[in-house]
């Protein structure tokens, strides 16, 4: 067997059950004969009547006063800064007829480089959330801003005269203007402090640099310059610090040059006239206790217990120190949990790439982070790949200040507390004494957008604007200043935090005036290119950002700061690992149903958090998926969660996501269709998920997200998780499988870097010959022929494309129960395939949407010609013709068509403003699927005709393509040989899924190339 056949012989599976040969069927739990007959009759009536339904009549009215520069029904894009988190990604906000509709990444932005994550894409729905507060509250009742300002100002004056302590608690503030406003506000008080509290803290990184470099700073990680990456529990492609920025940078060294396809490559013998390609890729090692998105993309993934990071780093530090000719004195180190030969190979690789390597760590432990700093120092990484001269401001939490705040509150030493951008009492570990102390604080003010746990305790609630409604700025990294501008007038009587702090400082001034004044006094003088401030400001607003040179300071590494960890902590029970998910990075986003219904990229679970355990631990404890367990720690804090069995997780670790069980998510109880057998989306606590913050420990100046001594107890109950893990499973019949395939090998293909260097077509199965055609070639494409290519070597599975598609194409939210019944409506799904053992699996992520087949099986079976082929290669769905037979879905080999079982709710007038008017809102009883964003194709065609120009390559981008942080998706005209998509279609790595069926899909994939040996890949 030649090497590519070995690679292709790997068996792929999507869950432990599927690995053992079980195929999941749509659930029908507890159905009696009567229930079945009722449901069957209901479904029959739907099928009978749905084709007769008339679409609702809608009227379009013109604007009474046409704004200058606005063309009706045309999208205008404005540069801004994403407010989804503190990463500060560049944003292009699409506004149509005065309302923001679609968020896109800014291609020119030096951090995000055109990408935008799922949270950033979902901001539109958050803007039109009817549950946002409409105005200020006092003691839970509506009031006016004048009354709030008068009374707050009076109470603050009394506090200032009495010398009372005032605390402003915020999440990370990257806005220099807002920071200045907070500082000015606090100067009124003898004891005024700003406490930065992030729900998931990176404080240990800043504290460790205070020890090693004498300055408390978060370095900027330059992954685009790192060719050897060692990550220890840092999910930098998923939810750690700035995943869009890191994904775009990480992808630079994962790109492969285009290599022309050659038939003889399929036999593994390159021809002499084609030299072997000069190809280089970064090497990425991931140490982690649970399967993360970053770990699933690593070249080498190694499971570690959370307490073993210090020991592994100590061994690596000693090995690298030997290369550097230095002796690090230490007590005898215990045996490492990793094979010594493997650690030696990693140390050798780091040393060979010194100055081009990077060690990063997501553990919130100062002792461990100091070891990381020492290792990067020995490798000469500070400067080339780790920038402390121009540091990041994207995480600024100070755990020591948070702990001191709790101490002061309990001692009744705080007279006023103001919470901005963080739900203080929800995210802090619960403490009855702390909650009683907060009740005793005389003045409590919340600036939350909606009711949260702290705002319910606050006397005054002064709701902040949504990020799309307000002026603000940001400095995510030193020297990069960006503007956030409003896209719409405030939807309610809200007020920006900038204006509130200015008002309470005695300055009644508009946010735009505050912003311009700060930029005129502090930013404009630092540049020399423009002499007129108005020109400088207008250019900054137009471009969305400016880069200004910053003064650098020579930082000297403090020696003798690292203390080696001689051994791991003694094991007592299990370890609990608390983390943030890609879709719900913190509790602020729990009210967004798009994000709640986004399948987690790794587990594929929606609408819940859970206790993730390894298959081995599940067998040992007698657990199966959906069993409810009680998780308890030494102090007696306990929560109850359903179990999810997760391959690749450490056998002594239980993983639980934070950000769930948020007050107010009971609103989603009836979000799905309410029919005979509908079940609520919320759990027994009437909320979506369970708050795991009670298990976080704040001690020794650190938020501790790893707990030892955790106990698991079965409760005897079950809670069904809605997971898309095995939905729409594709199985290739044995009679059509190519040689060496095991039923899944033709769906995803991969090879190793060494094999690819010798043969760019390595990893391809033997060609499947087609002697005869079932269809005649009756689809001419005289003009354009649209197609798509997806690079599996770049795709990380982050799922930003899914939310981009949902926002663009009005895909409805169906709720947990319908997802559980295999009825999710997403037009694109991210298939996640495992291979290898259940304890050490390899992972491939594959976006799957309608393949727009030239020989489309769906078109031949539709009795009403509702699915037809266009002369530009698109498989089109005619909604008015569809009567809901679902024959097309049964005949689709890719299982990518979605059936509307219900008229999904559109009864919220405000939230309906998020709907794209260019795309039909579908009604019950019809089939729908990916359209290749045909509305964007039409818009591009009309614009080119207006300008009298031909369509340029790249002028039309699908929603999924435009959002992808890794640039993994290419779309364009296959009839244009110079287009990027046509060139990618001729790449040696190109393959089509189920090509052996001769359906001739217009979507192709580029084979994944792993920078690993065949032994590491289990072949």
N, C-alpha and C positions, 0 to 999 in steps of 0.2 A: 504494500500500500504506500503510495507516494505521500509526501507531506501534506498537500492540500486535501487529499482524501482523508487523511487522519484528522485534520481540523474539522472537515465537514461531517465526520462520523460522530461528533459530539452529540449527545442527546440533550435536547432543550426541554425545559419544563417551567411552569409558572407558579406552582405551589407544591408542597410536600404531597398533597393528595394526588395531584396530577402526575407527579413523579412515580407514584405507586400504581398508576394506571386507572385512577378514578376520574371520571368526567362529571363536572358539576352540571346539574340541571336546574332550570328555573324553579324556585321553591314553591311548594303548595302546602305549607305547614297547617296541620290540624283542620283539614277540609272535610266536612261531613258530606253525605250524599245530598242533603238539602242545599248546603252551601255551594256545592259543585253545580247543581242544576240552576241555582240562582245566578251564579257567576257565568255559567255557559249561556243562559238566556240573555243576560246583560251584554255579554260579548257579541252574541248573534245580533241583538238589536243594534249595537254599535256598527257592526259591519254592514247591516242592512240600511241604516239611516244615514250613516256618515257621508255616503256619496251624494245624498240628497240635500245636505246642509248648504245653505247659501252663506258665503262669506259676509261678515258684517260690513255694512256700508259706512265708508269714512269720507269725510269732506276735508279738503285742503283750502285754507283761506289765506289770501295774500296779506303781507304786512301793510298796515295803514300808513306808516311812515317808513320808507325804505332807508335803512342806515347807509351812510356813505361807504363805498368800497365793498359792500356786501352784495354778492350775487345769490339770488334765491336758489335753494336746493344744492348749493355747492359748499363743500367743506373747505374751511380755512384753517391753517395750522399756525399755532403760536408757540414760540419757544418758552419753556418754563423749566421748573425743577420738580421732580417727583417728590410727593409728600408721603409716600407709603411707609418709609422708614428713614433712618438717618444716613443712608448710603449716598443720597444726593445725586441720583442718576439724572441725566439730561432727558427732558421730556418734550415731545411735540404733541400739544393738545389739539385735537381736531374739533372745531366748533362749526356747527351747521345751523343756520337760521337762529343764531343767538344762544344755542345750547351745546355744551360740551358733549360729544358722543364717543369719541374713540381716542384712546391714549396710545401714542407710539414713542419709541425710543428716538433719541436725537443722534443721527450718524456722526456728527462732528464732535460730539462730546468726548473729551479725552478719557473719561472714566468708563462710561457705559458703552460707548462706541456703537450706538444704535439699538442696543438691546433694552428690553424692559421685562421685568419679572411678572409673575401672575398677580402679585399684590398691586403693582403699579397699574396693570391693565384693568384691575377691578375697581379702581378709584371712581369710575363713572357711576357704577351702581351705588357706591357709598355716598356720592354727592346727592343722589335723588332718593335717599333713604327717608321715608316718611316718619321714621321713629327718631330722627335727630331732634334735639331741642330747638324750639322755635324762638325762644327769647329767655331773658334772665329770670331767675327764680329766687325768692326769699322765703325760707322756711317751707319749701315745697310748693309755694304759690307764685303765680305770675306777678311780675312787677315791671317797673320801667328802669332803664339804664340810669336815668337821673337819680331815682331813689336809691338804687344800688350804689352809685358813685358817691352820693352825699353821705350815706350811712357808713360805707366802707372807709371813706376819707376821714370821717369823724372818729371812727374807732381806731384807725391807724394813727391819727394824731395823739389820741390818748395813750396808745401803746408806746409811741415814740417818747412822749413826755415821761412815762413811767419806766422807760428802759426795758420794755418787754422784748422777749426774743421772737423774731419773725423768721420763718423758714419757708423758702420757695422750693418745692420739690418738682423736678421735671425729669423727663427722659432726656437723652442726649440732645443738646442744642448745638446745631451746626451753624445757625444764623448769627453772624456777628452783630447785626442790628438788634435782634431780640435779646442777645446776651448783654449788650450795652444797656438796653431798657431795663432788664432785670437788675443789673448792677446799680443803675441809678436809683431804682426803686428801693433797693436794700440799703443804700447809703443814708436813707432817712432814719435808720435805726441803729442804735449803739450795738445791738446784737442781731444783725441780719445776715443770714447765710443762704447760699444757693446749694442745694443737695441734688446731685445728679443720680438718678436711680433708673437703670434699665431693667426690665423684667427678666431678661437673660443677660447677665453681666459678663463683661470682659475685663473687669477691674484688675485682675491679677496680671495681665499683660502690662498695663500701665504701671502698676506697683513694682513689677520686676525691673522695669527700665529705670525706675527711680533708684533702685539699688545698684544696677549695673552701669548706668550712664549718668546718674545724678539729676535726671529730669523725668517727671512723670508724663510719659508720652506713649501714644499708640503708633508704632511704626507703620509706614505704608508698605504693603507687601507687593513686590513687583514680579508677579508670576510670569509675565511675558518675557522676563530676562532669566528665568530659572529653568535649567535643563535637567536638574535632578531635584525632585521635591519629596520631602519626607514630612508627612502630615500626621499629627497625633490627635485624633478625635476633633479635628477642625473640619467641619462640613462646609468648606469654602465654596463649593458649587451648589450648595443647598440653601442654608439659612444663616451662615456665619458672616457677620460684619457687612460685607458688600458682595453678595454672590453674583450679581450681574457684571460688575467690574472684574471680579476674579475669573468668571467664566470666559469673558472676552479675552482676558490676558492669558489664561491657561490654554485656550484653544490655539494660540499662535504656534506653539510647538507641537500641536497635534495635527496640523494641516499637512497634507501630502501633495506632492506635485502631480499635475495631470499626466497620466501615462496612456498613450494610445492603446486601444485594445487590439490584441493579436490572437488569432485562432490557435496558433501553436502554443500559446501560453497555457491553454487549457490542458495540454499534455505535460506542462511543467518544464518545457525546454525553450528558453529564450533564444531568439535568432541572433546571429553575429552582428547584423547591421543595426541592431538596437542595443546600445550599451546599457548596463545595469544602472538604474536611477540612483543618483546621489540623494539619499533620503536620511533625514535625522528626525528624531522625535524625543521629547522629554521623557524622563522615567519618573513615575509617580508611585511612591510607596505610601500606603495608608495603614496606620495602626488605629484600631477602634474596637470598642466593645459591642456596638450594634451596627447593623447594616445601614449606612447613610447613603445619600445620593452621591457624595464624593467618593466614598469607598467603592460603590458599584462601578465607578469609572476609573478606578486606579489600575495600574499595571500589576501591582502586587498588593494584596490586601491581607493583613495579619490581624487576627482577633487577639485582643488583650483585655484583661480585667481592668477596671478603672484605677485600681491601686497599683498597677504594674508599670504605669508610664514612667514614674520616677526611676525605677530600677533599669528599665530599658534605655532611657536617656543617659543614665550614669554609665552603662556599658558602652554606649555609642560615644560618649564624651571621652572615655578612656582610650578607646580605639582610635579616634580621630586625633587625640592628643599625642599618641605614639607616632602617628604620621607627621605631626608638627614638631616632633622632637622635644616634647614637653612631658613632664611627669606630674600627673595629678595625684597627689597623695590622698589615700582614702583607706578606710577599713576594708577588710575582705568583703567583696560584693557577693551576694548570693547568686546562685545560678540563674541566668536570665530565663524568662518564660519563652523566649524565642531561641531557635537553634543557633549556637555560637557561630557556625559557618555562615548563616544567613545575615547575622548582625555584622560579621566581618565584611561580607560582600557589600552591605549597605554603607558601612563606614568607608570602604574603599571607593565606592561610587561617589560619595560625598566629597572625599578628598580629591579625587580626580577632577571634580567639577567645582572646586573651591572658587568662590567669586561668581559662580554661575549655578549655585545650588541654593536651596532654601529649606529651612526647618521651621515649621509653624505648628502651633499647638492651641487647641480650643479648651483645654482644661483650666478651670478657674482656681488655680492653686499657684501661689507665688513661688513656692519652692521649686515646683516643676518648671514654671516659666523662666526662672533664673537659669536652670540647666539649659533650656532652649537658647537663651541669649548667649550663654557661654559657648555653646556649640556653634551658633552662627558667627560668633566672634572668631573662633579658631579657623572657621572656613572662609574668613574674609568676605562674608556676605553683607555686612553692614556697609551700605553705600551702593554696591551693584544691584542687589536684589532686596535689600531691606533698608528702607529710607527713614532715618530718624531726623535728618536735616529738614525734610519737608513732610512732616508727619501727617497721619490721618486724624481727623476729628470725628470719625463715624461711630465711635464708641467712647464715651467719656464717663461712664458710671464709676462712682467711688464708693465701694462697699464699706470702707471704714467710716465715711461720713454718714451712710445710711444707718450703720450700727449705732453711731453716736446719736443720730436723730431719734432712734427708738429708745435709747437710754434717757435722753432729755425728755421725751414725751412721757415716759413712765414716771419720771421725777417731777412732772408738772412744771417743767422749765421752759415750755413753749407757749407763747401767748397767741400766736397766729400762725396758721399753716395754709399755704396755697399750693394746690396740686395742678400741674399743667402737663398734659400729654401722657400721663401715666395714672393708672388706677392704683393708688397707693395701698389701700387696705386689701384689695383683691390679690395683689402680687406679693405682698409681704407674708411671711409665714404667720398663720393665725395665732393670736395670743390674746387671751381674754383680758389680761392686764393692759395690753397695748390698746385694745379697742376701748376699754374703759377710760384710758388716759386720753385718747383722741376725743371722746365725748366731752371731757373736761376742758379741752382747749377753747378759749373764749371766742376766737374768730377762725372759722374754717371756710375756705373759699375753693370751689372747684371750677376749673375752666374747661371741663369736658364737653365734647360735642353732643353726647347723649348721656342718659342716666347710667351711671356705673355704681360700684359699691361705695366709693368714697363720696360721690356727689349726693348719694342718699343720706349721708351723715353730715354734709356741709350745710351751713346756714345760708350761704349765698352760692348760687350756681350761675356762672357767667360764661355761657357757651361760646366756644371759639368757632371761627369760621372753618369750613372744609378747606383743605389745601387748594382746591380749584376756585375758591372764592376770595382769596386774600393775596395781598402783596407781602412778600418776604424775600429773604435772600439766604444763601448758604455758602459755607466754606468747608466742603467735605474733606478736602486735603489742603494743606498750607499753600496759599498762592492761587488756588482755583476758586474764584468767586462766581456764583451763579444767581440768577434772578428767578423768583417765582411770581408770576403775575396772575391776576384773577381772570377767569374765563367767562364768568357770569356774575351778575349781581347776587348778593347773599339771598338764599332761598327763604330765610327767616330773619328775625330781628336779632341776629347774632353779632358778635364783635370779635375782632382778632385779638389774640393775646398781646400783641405789640401795642395796640391801642389801649387795652385795659391797663397795662403797666404804665403807659404814658399818662393816662388819666389819673391813676392813683399816685403818680409822682408829681401831680399838679400841673401837667401839660395836656391841654385839650388840643391834640394835634392828630391829623389824619395819618394812617400808616404809610401812604405813599410819600408824604412829606418827611416823615421820620426816616424812611428808607433812603430817599434822595439826599437828605442832609448827612446821613452817615457816609454814604458813598462819596459825596463831595468833599467831606472833611478827612476821611480815613483811607479811601481806596484810590480815588482819582490822583492824589499827589504822589502815589507810589509808582506811577507809570509815566513814560516820557513820550509815547507815540502821539497822543492827542492833547492839544492845548486848550480846547474848549470843552467844558464839562457837559454841556447839553449834547454835543456830538458823542462824547464818550458814553453818556448815559443811554442815549437812543440806540447806539450800537450794541451796548450790553443787553438792553431789553430785546432787541431784534435777534441777536445771536443766542441769547440765553445764558451766556457765561463770558468771563474774561480771565485770562491767565496773567498773573503779575509776578515778577521775580521777587523772591523773598530772601531776606538776609539769612545766611547760614552761620551756624555756631559749631565750632569744633568740639565734639563730645568725646571724652576719653573713657574707654571701657575700664570700669573699676575691677581690679583683679581680686582674687580670693573671695569672690562673692558666692560662688557655687559650692553647695554642699551636696555631695553625692548621696543618693538614697541606697543604702546597703541592702535592703530587702523590702519585699512587698509587705503590706499590712497583713496580720493574721486574719484568716477568713472566719467570719462568724455569720452564718446564714448566707443570704444572697446580697448582691449589690443592686441598688436602684439607681438608674440613670435618668435624670429629667432633662428634657431637650425641647427645642422649638421646631415646629414643622414648617415645611416649605410654604404651605398655603396659609397657615395661621401662625405667623412668627410671634405674635403676642395677642393679648386679649382685645386690643383695639379693633382687630379685624374679624372678630367672632360674629359680628352682626352682618357680614357680607355673605349671602347665600351662594354666590358664585364660588367663593373660596371654600365654603363649607362642603360643597358638592364636588370640588376638585379631588379626584382620587390621589392619595398620597403617592408620589413617584415610586416609592419602594414597596409599601404594603398594599397599595391600591384600595385602602379603606377610605370611605367618605363619612362625613357627618358624625364622627365620634373620635375620641381618643381611647386608648386601650392599654392593656399590659402586654407588651411584646415579649415573648419568651422563645428560646431556641427549641427546636424539635426534641433534642435530648432532654432538656429540662421539662418539657411538656410530658414526655413519656414517664420520666421519673416521678412527677407529681400527679400523674393520671389526669392531665388536662387536655382538652381539645378546644378548637376554635369556638368562641362565644360563651365558654364557661365564665361565670362571674366569680372573681376571686377578691379576697380582702387583702390589701397590701398594708402592712403595719410596720412601724419602726419602733426603736427603743422607747422613745418618749411617749408612746401611746397614740400618736397621730396615725390615722388610718383612712383609706379611701377604698371604694369598691369599683372595680372595672372589669369589663369583659376581656377575655384572653385572645390574643392573636399570635399564632405560631409563626415565627419569622426565621426562615433559613438564614444562616450566616451570623446569627447573634451568638454571643458568648454564652456558654452553658450556665454561668453563674451570675448572669445579669438580667434584670428586668427593666425594660425601657418604657417610659411613660411621657407623653407629650404635654407640655404646659399650654396655657391659653384657652382651655376649654372650661365648661361649667360656668360661663360668664353670665352674670345677672342680666336679664332682659332677653336671653336667647329662647325663653319660653314662647316668644313670638312665632317661632318656627314649628310649633306643635302640629299645626294643620297646613303646613306649606305645600304638601303634596295633594294630588287629587283626592277628594273625599268621596269614596265610593264604598261599595258593600263591605269589602274586606280591608279597607285602608287602616293603617296603623300609624300612630304618631311618630314624628321625626325625633322628638325629644325622648330622654330616658325617664327612669322612675323619679328622678329629681326634678322633672319638668324642664330641664335644661339640655342643651346640646353638649354632651360629654360631661366630664367631671373635673373640677378644679384640683390640680395636683400641687398647687402652691403650698398646701399644708405640709407637704413632705420636704420642702426646701428648708434648709437650716441656715440661719444667719448667726455666725459665731466666729470669733477670732479675726474680725475684720474682713469676712469673706462670705459671699453668698455661695453656699455649698449645694451643688446640684447632684452630687454623688453621695449616696447614703449606704452605709454597710449595716449588716444585721437585720436586713429586711426579711419579713416572713410572709409567705403566701398561704392562704387558706381558702379552700373551696367553700362557696356559700350554698351550693346546691341549686342556684338559679342560673338562668341563661339569658343573655341579651344578644340578639342577632346583629352582628355588624354588617353594614352594607358595603361589600367589597366587590370591585369589578375584576378581581384577580383572574377569574376563569371565564369571564363573559366572552361570548363570541369566539370560542376556541376554534382554531383552524386545524383540521386534521387532514393530512394528505393520504388518500387511499393507497394501499400497498401496490396496486397495479400501476399507479402513475408515478411512483417514486423513482428518482434517478438512482443509479448504482451508488452504494455507500450511504444513502440517506436513511434516516430512521423516522421519517414522518414529519420532522420539523426542520431538517437541515436546509430545506429550500426556502424557509421563511426568513431566517437570518443567516448571514455568512460572515466568517471571520478568518483571519490568518495572523501570523506573527510577523514582526518587523523583519527579522532575518529572512523569512521565506519571501516576503514581499520584495526585499532588495534583490533577491535572485530572480524573482518572477512577479511582475506586477499583477498578474492574474491569479496568484496563489490563493487557494481557498475556494476556488470556483468548482462546483461539481461538474462531472462530464456532461457535455451538451446533450439535450434531449432532442432527437431528430423529429422533424415534422414532415412526413411523406405526403400527406394529403391535408387539405384545409376543409374544415366544416363550413366555413363561410367564404364566399367570394369576396375579393377585395373591392367592395362597393362603397368605400368611404374615402373619396378623394379630398385632399386638403389643399386647395389651390392658393389659399392665402396664408394665414397663420395656422400653426398647430401647437396648441398649448401643452406643456408638459412640466414635470417637476422631478427634481433629483434631491434626495436627502442623504447627507453624509453621516453614516452611523459612527464614524470616527470622531465627529464633532458633537453630535447630539448627546447631551448629558441626561435627558429625560426630565428636565426641570419643569415641564408642563406649562410654560408661559404661552406656548402656541395654543393650548386648549382654551385658556381664558380669552386670548386674543380672538379666536374663532367664535367663542360664545358671545363676546361683545359685538363683534362685527355682524354676526348672522342671526341675532335674536334667538339664540338657543335657550329654551326655557329651563327653569329649575324644576325638578320633579319630586324632590324629597327623598328621605332615607328609605322609606318603604318601597317606592318604585325602583330605586336603584337596586335594592335587594332583589327585586323581581326581574332583574336584567332589563330594565326599561329606561335606563339613562338615555338622554337625548344628545349628548355631545357628538358633534360631527367628526371629531378627531379623537383618537384614543392613543395612549402611549403604552404599547405592549412591552412588558418587562419579562425577559426570558432569563432563566437560570440554566446553568450547566455545571456538571461536576457534582460534588458531594453536597449534602444538605448543610453540612457544617462549614464548608469552605467553597461556596459556589462562586462561579463567575457570572457576570450580569451583562446583558445587552439590552439597551432601550431602543425601541423601534416605533416611531410615529406611524399610525395606520389610519388612512382616510379612504374615501372613494378613489379607486385607481383609474377611473375614466378609461376603461378598456376600449380598444378599437373593436374587438369582438366581444362586446359586452353581453354576458349571459342574462343580465336583468332585462335587456331590451327585447329578447326573443320570447319572453313569457308574459309580458304585460298585455292583458286583453284589451286595454283601452289606449295603448300607445302613450302612456303617461311618462315613460322614460325613453328618451330618444337621443340620437347622436347628432351633434352639430357638425357643420363643415369645418370647424376649427378644433375638432378632437375632444370636445367636452361631452360628457354624458349628462344630459339635462333632465331635470325632473319637472314636469308640467303639473303643478298642483291642482289646477282646475279640472284636469282629466282624471286624476287619481281617485279610485273608489275604494282603496284599502284592501285589495286582495292579498297583499304581502307575498305574491308569487316571486317578485323580484328579490325580496330579502332572502327567501328560501333558496333562490338560485345563485345568490352572490357568494362566491368562494371566499371573499375577504370579510364577510359579515360586518359591513360598514354602513348599512342602511338602517334608518331609525323610523319607527312607526309611532304616529301620534295616537296614543290610546285615549287621550282625553283632551278637552279644551283646557290647556294649562292656564292658570290664573293670570289675568292681566287687568285686575280690578283696582289696582292702586294707580290712580291718575298720575301721581308724582313719579313713581318708579317707572311708569311707561315712557317717561321722557328719555330713558336710557335706550329705547328701541331705535334701531337704525331704520329710517324711513326708506332707504334704498332696497331693503330686503323684506320680503313678505313675512308677516307674522302668521304662521301656519295654524290651521284649525284641526279639529279632531278627525281622525280617520284617513289621514294621508301619509304617504311615505316621504321622507326627506333625507338628505345626505350632503356631503361636501359638494359645492358647486365650483370649486377653484376660484371663489370670490368673483363670480361672473360680473357682478355689479362694478367691481374695480376695473375689470377688463373693458367694460362698456364706457366707463368714465375716462379711462386712458385713451380709448379710441376716439371719443368725442373731443377730448382736449387736443389730441394730435391733429384732428381734422380742423379744429378751430385755428390752430397755429399754422396749418399748412405744412406740417412736418410728418415724416414717417415715425412710426412707433420705435423709440430707441430701446435697446436692451436694458432692462432694469427699471424702465419708467413705470411698469406695472408690477406691484408686489402684492402677493396675497397677505392676508392678515397674519397667518402663522409665520410666514417668512419674515415679515417686517419686525415682529416682536422677538425673534430668536436671538438670545444673547450670544450664542456660539456661531451664528451665521451658518447653521447646518442645512438650511433649506434654500434651494435654488428654483426659481420659476421663470419661464419665458417661452420663447417661440422655438420649437424644435426645427422648424423649416429654415431658421436663420443659422447657418453653420458657424457664424461668428459669435453667437450668443453663448453666454456662460453655461446655460442649461444644456445646449446642444453639445458643447465640448465635454461637459460632465457625463452626458449620455454615452459618449464614446470612450470614456475612461476605462482602463483595464479592471478597475475595482467594481464597475457597475454591474448590478444584477437586478432582476425583477422578481418580485415575490410570486410564486406559483406560475412561473413563466412556462412550465411544462404543460399547463392546461391550454396554452395557445390563446389566451384571452387578450393578449397584447396590451398590457396596461401602459398608460402614459406616465405613470409614476415609477421611478426607479430609485435604487439605493446604492450607495457606495459602501463596499465591504469594510467592516471594522478591522483595524490593524492594531494588534496588541504589542506593546514593547515588552515582551516576556518570552521566555523559552517555552518550548513545547512541553517540557516536564511541568512547568508552572501552570500550564493550561490544561493539564490532565489528558493529554493525547498521546 
